């Protein structure tokens, strides 16, 4: 068994993500130590789901562990780490890490001051349903950053769970997380804006969902098969400035806020269209003028 598999692993804040990783780690043969949540019921539920571990409700109950996963909400991570450092259980050479996509390891500075190794591992997936997340975890991309000693232990451990690790610049982690938000969360918002426009045009929302489903699915398939520039279609890619102007005018009359979104996305789409080999600069210039009109 690998050295990293011999360590004792404790989880602080075993919600959906913490429970999922705890179950995966236990199944891989790692010794699960203490599990600490804010309430006794949620802690016991986590222990039951993971299948091992000792339920705790206060930091003072924690015993020494080789690894501490801080899986609490982002806004609690720094304070949680400070409490762990002040508890007296944290010692030099131990490893503390979190799974936030928005925060880097600087929030764990109180652990570093105690001589602990620190890291961040952000699995790029949803943990809304822990049983499903655990079953589908293999193949999950995980963003890593932190000190070399921590990553030397944690990276092969997560690889053994089926993760595909990649390293990011901790100084740019906010941009990294913003990228995920735009790709995932804002995609949902964009579809809702489209549905609102369809409803305004007389199409019921349920029917609108049915209409958009194959359209969006086909677009995503093209995107990941051919790349962003090649997947771009529509009036901007065809240089149809009169269509763009008419759509912008209609949106402006109905919802100026949504018209702003259309214009901003259209201006970014122009940059993609310019990468297509068949494009003519004059057509794109006319589209650019249409998008800029009355902005």
C-alpha positions as YAML, in Angstrom:
chain: A
units: angstrom
residues:
- id: 1
  name: UNK
  ca: [0.00, 0.00, 0.00]
- id: 2
  name: UNK
  ca: [1.27, 3.47, -0.85]
- id: 3
  name: UNK
  ca: [2.59, 5.65, 2.00]
- id: 4
  name: UNK
  ca: [-0.20, 8.18, 1.54]
- id: 5
  name: UNK
  ca: [-2.74, 5.41, 2.03]
- id: 6
  name: UNK
  ca: [-1.43, 4.74, 5.54]
- id: 7
  name: UNK
  ca: [-2.45, 8.11, 6.96]
- id: 8
  name: UNK
  ca: [-5.35, 9.03, 9.19]
- id: 9
  name: UNK
  ca: [-7.84, 11.32, 7.50]
- id: 10
  name: UNK
  ca: [-10.23, 13.66, 9.37]
- id: 11
  name: UNK
  ca: [-12.98, 15.78, 7.82]
- id: 12
  name: UNK
  ca: [-14.25, 19.09, 9.18]
- id: 13
  name: UNK
  ca: [-17.50, 20.17, 7.56]
- id: 14
  name: UNK
  ca: [-18.72, 16.93, 6.04]
- id: 15
  name: UNK
  ca: [-21.54, 18.23, 3.87]
- id: 16
  name: UNK
  ca: [-22.24, 16.92, 0.39]
- id: 17
  name: UNK
  ca: [-18.67, 17.29, -0.86]
- id: 18
  name: UNK
  ca: [-17.07, 16.15, 2.39]
- id: 19
  name: UNK
  ca: [-19.29, 13.08, 2.62]
- id: 20
  name: UNK
  ca: [-18.57, 12.13, -0.98]
- id: 21
  name: UNK
  ca: [-14.80, 12.40, -0.64]
- id: 22
  name: UNK
  ca: [-14.94, 10.64, 2.72]
- id: 23
  name: UNK
  ca: [-16.77, 7.70, 1.17]
- id: 24
  name: UNK
  ca: [-14.28, 7.52, -1.71]
- id: 25
  name: UNK
  ca: [-11.31, 7.69, 0.64]
- id: 26
  name: UNK
  ca: [-12.74, 5.02, 2.95]
- id: 27
  name: UNK
  ca: [-13.43, 2.76, -0.03]
- id: 28
  name: UNK
  ca: [-9.80, 3.25, -1.15]
- id: 29
  name: UNK
  ca: [-8.57, 1.94, 2.19]
- id: 30
  name: UNK
  ca: [-7.72, 5.21, 3.91]
- id: 31
  name: UNK
  ca: [-8.34, 5.34, 7.66]
- id: 32
  name: UNK
  ca: [-11.10, 7.83, 8.38]
- id: 33
  name: UNK
  ca: [-10.55, 9.55, 11.71]
- id: 34
  name: UNK
  ca: [-12.78, 12.25, 13.12]
- id: 35
  name: UNK
  ca: [-15.75, 13.82, 11.37]
- id: 36
  name: UNK
  ca: [-16.85, 17.19, 12.68]
- id: 37
  name: UNK
  ca: [-20.03, 19.06, 11.74]
- id: 38
  name: UNK
  ca: [-21.99, 21.77, 13.52]
- id: 39
  name: UNK
  ca: [-24.78, 19.44, 14.64]
- id: 40
  name: UNK
  ca: [-24.73, 15.94, 16.07]
- id: 41
  name: UNK
  ca: [-27.39, 14.75, 13.62]
- id: 42
  name: UNK
  ca: [-25.51, 15.92, 10.53]
- id: 43
  name: UNK
  ca: [-22.26, 14.51, 11.86]
- id: 44
  name: UNK
  ca: [-23.80, 11.11, 12.50]
- id: 45
  name: UNK
  ca: [-25.43, 11.17, 9.06]
- id: 46
  name: UNK
  ca: [-22.00, 11.78, 7.52]
- id: 47
  name: UNK
  ca: [-20.44, 8.92, 9.49]
- id: 48
  name: UNK
  ca: [-23.26, 6.63, 8.38]
- id: 49
  name: UNK
  ca: [-22.88, 7.61, 4.72]
- id: 50
  name: UNK
  ca: [-19.10, 7.26, 4.74]
- id: 51
  name: UNK
  ca: [-19.29, 3.99, 6.64]
- id: 52
  name: UNK
  ca: [-16.53, 4.84, 9.12]
- id: 53
  name: UNK
  ca: [-15.14, 7.64, 11.25]
- id: 54
  name: UNK
  ca: [-15.76, 9.03, 14.73]
- id: 55
  name: UNK
  ca: [-18.47, 11.65, 15.17]
- id: 56
  name: UNK
  ca: [-17.36, 14.91, 16.86]
- id: 57
  name: UNK
  ca: [-19.19, 18.15, 17.51]
- id: 58
  name: UNK
  ca: [-16.37, 20.37, 18.86]
- id: 59
  name: UNK
  ca: [-12.76, 21.05, 17.88]
- id: 60
  name: UNK
  ca: [-11.63, 20.02, 21.37]
- id: 61
  name: UNK
  ca: [-12.72, 16.44, 20.62]
- id: 62
  name: UNK
  ca: [-10.42, 16.06, 17.62]
- id: 63
  name: UNK
  ca: [-7.54, 13.63, 17.74]
- id: 64
  name: UNK
  ca: [-4.33, 13.88, 15.75]
- id: 65
  name: UNK
  ca: [-4.59, 13.02, 12.06]
- id: 66
  name: UNK
  ca: [-2.20, 13.06, 9.13]
- id: 67
  name: UNK
  ca: [-4.66, 14.89, 6.89]
- id: 68
  name: UNK
  ca: [-7.41, 17.39, 7.66]
- id: 69
  name: UNK
  ca: [-9.95, 18.18, 4.95]
- id: 70
  name: UNK
  ca: [-11.76, 21.46, 5.57]
- id: 71
  name: UNK
  ca: [-14.93, 20.91, 3.54]
- id: 72
  name: UNK
  ca: [-16.95, 23.67, 5.17]
- id: 73
  name: UNK
  ca: [-18.45, 26.56, 3.12]
- id: 74
  name: UNK
  ca: [-15.93, 28.99, 1.63]
- id: 75
  name: UNK
  ca: [-16.73, 31.82, 4.05]
- id: 76
  name: UNK
  ca: [-15.94, 29.54, 7.01]
- id: 77
  name: UNK
  ca: [-12.68, 27.99, 5.82]
- id: 78
  name: UNK
  ca: [-10.27, 30.57, 7.22]
- id: 79
  name: UNK
  ca: [-11.96, 30.72, 10.63]
- id: 80
  name: UNK
  ca: [-12.21, 26.93, 10.73]
- id: 81
  name: UNK
  ca: [-8.50, 26.61, 10.02]
- id: 82
  name: UNK
  ca: [-7.71, 29.13, 12.76]
- id: 83
  name: UNK
  ca: [-9.77, 27.10, 15.22]
- id: 84
  name: UNK
  ca: [-7.98, 23.92, 14.18]
- id: 85
  name: UNK
  ca: [-4.61, 25.61, 14.63]
- id: 86
  name: UNK
  ca: [-5.64, 26.88, 18.08]
- id: 87
  name: UNK
  ca: [-6.99, 23.51, 19.20]
- id: 88
  name: UNK
  ca: [-3.54, 22.13, 19.97]
- id: 89
  name: UNK
  ca: [-4.10, 19.02, 17.84]
- id: 90
  name: UNK
  ca: [-2.37, 20.37, 14.71]
- id: 91
  name: UNK
  ca: [1.34, 19.62, 14.52]
- id: 92
  name: UNK
  ca: [4.19, 20.26, 12.12]
- id: 93
  name: UNK
  ca: [4.21, 17.87, 9.18]
- id: 94
  name: UNK
  ca: [0.45, 17.32, 9.11]
- id: 95
  name: UNK
  ca: [-1.49, 18.33, 6.00]
- id: 96
  name: UNK
  ca: [-4.50, 20.65, 5.86]
- id: 97
  name: UNK
  ca: [-6.37, 21.23, 2.62]
- id: 98
  name: UNK
  ca: [-9.68, 22.55, 1.32]
- id: 99
  name: UNK
  ca: [-11.70, 22.00, -1.84]
- id: 100
  name: UNK
  ca: [-12.82, 25.54, -2.62]
- id: 101
  name: UNK
  ca: [-12.76, 26.63, -6.24]
- id: 102
  name: UNK
  ca: [-12.69, 30.31, -5.31]
- id: 103
  name: UNK
  ca: [-10.10, 30.45, -2.51]
- id: 104
  name: UNK
  ca: [-6.42, 29.56, -2.66]
- id: 105
  name: UNK
  ca: [-4.23, 28.19, 0.12]
- id: 106
  name: UNK
  ca: [-3.46, 31.58, 1.65]
- id: 107
  name: UNK
  ca: [-6.63, 31.21, 3.77]
- id: 108
  name: UNK
  ca: [-4.84, 28.32, 5.51]
- id: 109
  name: UNK
  ca: [-2.00, 30.54, 6.76]
- id: 110
  name: UNK
  ca: [-2.72, 29.71, 10.41]
- id: 111
  name: UNK
  ca: [-1.99, 26.05, 9.66]
- id: 112
  name: UNK
  ca: [1.18, 26.98, 7.79]
- id: 113
  name: UNK
  ca: [2.31, 28.96, 10.84]
- id: 114
  name: UNK
  ca: [2.05, 25.74, 12.86]
- id: 115
  name: UNK
  ca: [4.35, 23.96, 10.42]
- id: 116
  name: UNK
  ca: [1.57, 22.10, 8.61]
- id: 117
  name: UNK
  ca: [1.59, 21.54, 4.86]
- id: 118
  name: UNK
  ca: [-1.32, 23.12, 2.97]
- id: 119
  name: UNK
  ca: [-3.04, 22.66, -0.37]
- id: 120
  name: UNK
  ca: [-6.27, 23.12, -2.25]
- id: 121
  name: UNK
  ca: [-7.91, 20.51, -4.47]
- id: 122
  name: UNK
  ca: [-11.04, 21.61, -6.34]
- id: 123
  name: UNK
  ca: [-13.00, 18.83, -8.07]
- id: 124
  name: UNK
  ca: [-14.74, 20.33, -11.12]
- id: 125
  name: UNK
  ca: [-18.10, 18.63, -10.71]
- id: 126
  name: UNK
  ca: [-21.40, 18.89, -8.85]
- id: 127
  name: UNK
  ca: [-21.83, 17.18, -5.48]
- id: 128
  name: UNK
  ca: [-25.57, 17.82, -5.21]
- id: 129
  name: UNK
  ca: [-26.24, 14.07, -4.88]
- id: 130
  name: UNK
  ca: [-23.38, 12.43, -2.92]
- id: 131
  name: UNK
  ca: [-24.21, 8.81, -3.90]
- id: 132
  name: UNK
  ca: [-24.20, 9.76, -7.59]
- id: 133
  name: UNK
  ca: [-21.15, 12.00, -7.21]
- id: 134
  name: UNK
  ca: [-19.20, 9.18, -5.56]
- id: 135
  name: UNK
  ca: [-20.19, 6.70, -8.27]
- id: 136
  name: UNK
  ca: [-19.28, 9.11, -11.07]
- id: 137
  name: UNK
  ca: [-16.13, 10.61, -9.53]
- id: 138
  name: UNK
  ca: [-13.61, 8.70, -11.70]
- id: 139
  name: UNK
  ca: [-12.66, 10.98, -14.59]
- id: 140
  name: UNK
  ca: [-13.29, 14.16, -12.57]
- id: 141
  name: UNK
  ca: [-10.81, 16.96, -13.28]
- id: 142
  name: UNK
  ca: [-9.34, 18.44, -10.10]
- id: 143
  name: UNK
  ca: [-7.52, 21.79, -9.87]
- id: 144
  name: UNK
  ca: [-4.47, 21.62, -7.57]
- id: 145
  name: UNK
  ca: [-2.36, 24.28, -5.91]
- id: 146
  name: UNK
  ca: [-0.41, 24.41, -2.67]
- id: 147
  name: UNK
  ca: [2.98, 23.56, -1.24]
- id: 148
  name: UNK
  ca: [5.05, 20.80, -2.80]
- id: 149
  name: UNK
  ca: [5.01, 18.52, 0.25]
- id: 150
  name: UNK
  ca: [1.22, 18.52, 0.48]
- id: 151
  name: UNK
  ca: [0.71, 17.99, -3.24]
- id: 152
  name: UNK
  ca: [3.27, 15.17, -3.32]
- id: 153
  name: UNK
  ca: [0.92, 13.25, -1.01]
- id: 154
  name: UNK
  ca: [-2.50, 14.42, -2.18]
- id: 155
  name: UNK
  ca: [-2.05, 14.33, -5.95]
- id: 156
  name: UNK
  ca: [-1.30, 10.58, -6.19]
- id: 157
  name: UNK
  ca: [-4.03, 9.92, -3.65]
- id: 158
  name: UNK
  ca: [-6.65, 11.66, -5.79]
- id: 159
  name: UNK
  ca: [-5.30, 9.96, -8.91]
- id: 160
  name: UNK
  ca: [-5.94, 6.66, -7.15]
- id: 161
  name: UNK
  ca: [-9.57, 7.76, -6.70]
- id: 162
  name: UNK
  ca: [-9.87, 8.29, -10.46]
- id: 163
  name: UNK
  ca: [-9.28, 12.04, -10.53]
- id: 164
  name: UNK
  ca: [-7.49, 13.81, -13.38]
- id: 165
  name: UNK
  ca: [-5.37, 16.51, -11.69]
- id: 166
  name: UNK
  ca: [-4.17, 19.75, -13.21]
- id: 167
  name: UNK
  ca: [-2.21, 22.58, -11.61]
- id: 168
  name: UNK
  ca: [-3.27, 26.22, -11.56]
- id: 169
  name: UNK
  ca: [-1.62, 29.50, -10.58]
- id: 170
  name: UNK
  ca: [-2.91, 30.29, -7.06]
- id: 171
  name: UNK
  ca: [-2.60, 34.01, -7.75]
- id: 172
  name: UNK
  ca: [-5.15, 33.62, -10.58]
- id: 173
  name: UNK
  ca: [-7.57, 31.31, -8.81]
- id: 174
  name: UNK
  ca: [-10.39, 33.85, -8.86]
- id: 175
  name: UNK
  ca: [-10.18, 33.92, -12.67]
- id: 176
  name: UNK
  ca: [-10.11, 30.12, -12.73]
- id: 177
  name: UNK
  ca: [-13.31, 29.97, -10.69]
- id: 178
  name: UNK
  ca: [-14.95, 32.73, -12.74]
- id: 179
  name: UNK
  ca: [-14.31, 30.58, -15.83]
- id: 180
  name: UNK
  ca: [-16.26, 27.71, -14.28]
- id: 181
  name: UNK
  ca: [-19.09, 30.04, -13.29]
- id: 182
  name: UNK
  ca: [-19.41, 31.39, -16.83]
- id: 183
  name: UNK
  ca: [-19.28, 27.94, -18.41]
- id: 184
  name: UNK
  ca: [-21.74, 26.30, -16.03]
- id: 185
  name: UNK
  ca: [-23.87, 28.73, -14.03]
- id: 186
  name: UNK
  ca: [-24.19, 31.39, -16.71]
- id: 187
  name: UNK
  ca: [-25.08, 28.81, -19.32]
- id: 188
  name: UNK
  ca: [-28.20, 28.13, -17.25]
- id: 189
  name: UNK
  ca: [-28.93, 31.85, -16.98]
- id: 190
  name: UNK
  ca: [-28.47, 32.32, -20.73]
- id: 191
  name: UNK
  ca: [-30.99, 29.55, -21.44]
- id: 192
  name: UNK
  ca: [-33.46, 31.25, -19.11]
- id: 193
  name: UNK
  ca: [-33.06, 34.53, -21.02]
- id: 194
  name: UNK
  ca: [-33.72, 32.64, -24.23]
- id: 195
  name: UNK
  ca: [-36.84, 31.07, -22.72]
- id: 196
  name: UNK
  ca: [-38.07, 34.50, -21.63]
- id: 197
  name: UNK
  ca: [-37.67, 35.78, -25.18]
- id: 198
  name: UNK
  ca: [-39.50, 32.74, -26.55]
- id: 199
  name: UNK
  ca: [-42.36, 33.34, -24.11]
- id: 200
  name: UNK
  ca: [-42.53, 36.95, -25.24]
- id: 201
  name: UNK
  ca: [-42.82, 35.61, -28.79]
- id: 202
  name: UNK
  ca: [-45.77, 33.41, -27.78]
- id: 203
  name: UNK
  ca: [-43.98, 30.10, -27.15]
- id: 204
  name: UNK
  ca: [-44.92, 28.37, -23.90]
- id: 205
  name: UNK
  ca: [-42.01, 27.70, -21.55]
- id: 206
  name: UNK
  ca: [-42.36, 23.90, -21.62]
- id: 207
  name: UNK
  ca: [-42.38, 23.92, -25.40]
- id: 208
  name: UNK
  ca: [-39.44, 26.32, -25.34]
- id: 209
  name: UNK
  ca: [-37.46, 23.85, -23.25]
- id: 210
  name: UNK
  ca: [-38.19, 21.13, -25.78]
- id: 211
  name: UNK
  ca: [-37.11, 23.39, -28.63]
- id: 212
  name: UNK
  ca: [-33.86, 24.44, -26.96]
- id: 213
  name: UNK
  ca: [-32.82, 20.98, -25.82]
- id: 214
  name: UNK
  ca: [-31.61, 19.58, -29.18]
- id: 215
  name: UNK
  ca: [-30.30, 23.00, -30.22]
- id: 216
  name: UNK
  ca: [-28.14, 23.41, -27.14]
- id: 217
  name: UNK
  ca: [-27.09, 19.76, -27.10]
- id: 218
  name: UNK
  ca: [-25.99, 19.95, -30.74]
- id: 219
  name: UNK
  ca: [-24.11, 23.18, -30.12]
- id: 220
  name: UNK
  ca: [-22.25, 21.69, -27.15]
- id: 221
  name: UNK
  ca: [-21.33, 18.63, -29.19]
- id: 222
  name: UNK
  ca: [-20.00, 20.84, -31.98]
- id: 223
  name: UNK
  ca: [-18.12, 23.01, -29.49]
- id: 224
  name: UNK
  ca: [-16.21, 20.13, -27.94]
- id: 225
  name: UNK
  ca: [-15.69, 18.38, -31.27]
- id: 226
  name: UNK
  ca: [-14.58, 21.29, -33.43]
- id: 227
  name: UNK
  ca: [-13.58, 24.09, -31.05]
- id: 228
  name: UNK
  ca: [-15.17, 27.45, -30.30]
- id: 229
  name: UNK
  ca: [-14.52, 29.32, -33.56]
- id: 230
  name: UNK
  ca: [-15.65, 26.49, -35.83]
- id: 231
  name: UNK
  ca: [-18.76, 25.85, -33.73]
- id: 232
  name: UNK
  ca: [-19.99, 29.45, -34.01]
- id: 233
  name: UNK
  ca: [-22.95, 29.77, -36.38]
- id: 234
  name: UNK
  ca: [-25.80, 32.24, -36.75]
- id: 235
  name: UNK
  ca: [-26.16, 35.78, -38.11]
- id: 236
  name: UNK
  ca: [-22.84, 37.07, -36.75]
- id: 237
  name: UNK
  ca: [-20.89, 34.16, -38.23]
- id: 238
  name: UNK
  ca: [-22.73, 34.77, -41.54]
- id: 239
  name: UNK
  ca: [-22.07, 38.51, -41.42]
- id: 240
  name: UNK
  ca: [-25.81, 39.34, -41.52]
- id: 241
  name: UNK
  ca: [-25.65, 42.81, -40.01]
- id: 242
  name: UNK
  ca: [-29.27, 43.63, -40.84]
- id: 243
  name: UNK
  ca: [-30.50, 40.59, -38.86]
- id: 244
  name: UNK
  ca: [-28.32, 41.52, -35.89]
- id: 245
  name: UNK
  ca: [-29.60, 45.11, -36.00]
- id: 246
  name: UNK
  ca: [-33.24, 43.98, -36.15]
- id: 247
  name: UNK
  ca: [-32.80, 41.54, -33.27]
- id: 248
  name: UNK
  ca: [-31.08, 44.14, -31.15]
- id: 249
  name: UNK
  ca: [-33.86, 46.64, -31.88]
- id: 250
  name: UNK
  ca: [-36.55, 44.12, -30.91]
- id: 251
  name: UNK
  ca: [-34.76, 43.20, -27.70]
- id: 252
  name: UNK
  ca: [-34.22, 46.85, -26.82]
- id: 253
  name: UNK
  ca: [-37.93, 47.55, -27.20]
- id: 254
  name: UNK
  ca: [-38.86, 44.56, -25.02]
- id: 255
  name: UNK
  ca: [-36.06, 44.39, -22.41]
- id: 256
  name: UNK
  ca: [-33.14, 46.85, -22.46]
- id: 257
  name: UNK
  ca: [-31.29, 44.72, -19.88]
- id: 258
  name: UNK
  ca: [-31.42, 41.61, -22.07]
- id: 259
  name: UNK
  ca: [-30.46, 43.74, -25.07]
- id: 260
  name: UNK
  ca: [-27.26, 44.67, -23.21]
- id: 261
  name: UNK
  ca: [-26.48, 40.96, -22.72]
- id: 262
  name: UNK
  ca: [-27.13, 40.29, -26.44]
- id: 263
  name: UNK
  ca: [-24.85, 43.17, -27.44]
- id: 264
  name: UNK
  ca: [-22.02, 42.16, -25.08]
- id: 265
  name: UNK
  ca: [-22.11, 38.53, -26.19]
- id: 266
  name: UNK
  ca: [-22.38, 39.60, -29.83]
- id: 267
  name: UNK
  ca: [-19.23, 41.68, -29.53]
- id: 268
  name: UNK
  ca: [-17.36, 38.70, -28.11]
- id: 269
  name: UNK
  ca: [-18.81, 36.47, -30.84]
- id: 270
  name: UNK
  ca: [-17.36, 38.84, -33.44]
- id: 271
  name: UNK
  ca: [-13.88, 37.96, -32.19]
- id: 272
  name: UNK
  ca: [-14.63, 34.27, -32.72]
- id: 273
  name: UNK
  ca: [-16.13, 34.89, -36.14]
- id: 274
  name: UNK
  ca: [-12.95, 36.72, -37.17]
- id: 275
  name: UNK
  ca: [-11.06, 33.46, -36.65]
- id: 276
  name: UNK
  ca: [-13.13, 31.64, -39.26]
- id: 277
  name: UNK
  ca: [-11.21, 31.43, -42.54]
- id: 278
  name: UNK
  ca: [-14.19, 32.24, -44.76]
- id: 279
  name: UNK
  ca: [-14.97, 35.55, -43.06]
- id: 280
  name: UNK
  ca: [-14.77, 38.89, -44.87]
- id: 281
  name: UNK
  ca: [-13.58, 41.87, -42.85]
- id: 282
  name: UNK
  ca: [-16.17, 44.18, -44.42]
- id: 283
  name: UNK
  ca: [-19.06, 41.99, -43.27]
- id: 284
  name: UNK
  ca: [-17.74, 41.81, -39.73]
- id: 285
  name: UNK
  ca: [-17.24, 45.58, -39.68]
- id: 286
  name: UNK
  ca: [-20.92, 46.08, -40.58]
- id: 287
  name: UNK
  ca: [-21.97, 43.68, -37.81]
- id: 288
  name: UNK
  ca: [-19.75, 45.57, -35.37]
- id: 289
  name: UNK
  ca: [-21.47, 48.84, -36.30]
- id: 290
  name: UNK
  ca: [-24.89, 47.23, -35.81]
- id: 291
  name: UNK
  ca: [-23.93, 46.02, -32.35]
- id: 292
  name: UNK
  ca: [-22.50, 49.40, -31.40]
- id: 293
  name: UNK
  ca: [-25.58, 51.36, -32.53]
- id: 294
  name: UNK
  ca: [-27.48, 52.97, -29.65]
- id: 295
  name: UNK
  ca: [-25.22, 51.26, -27.10]
...
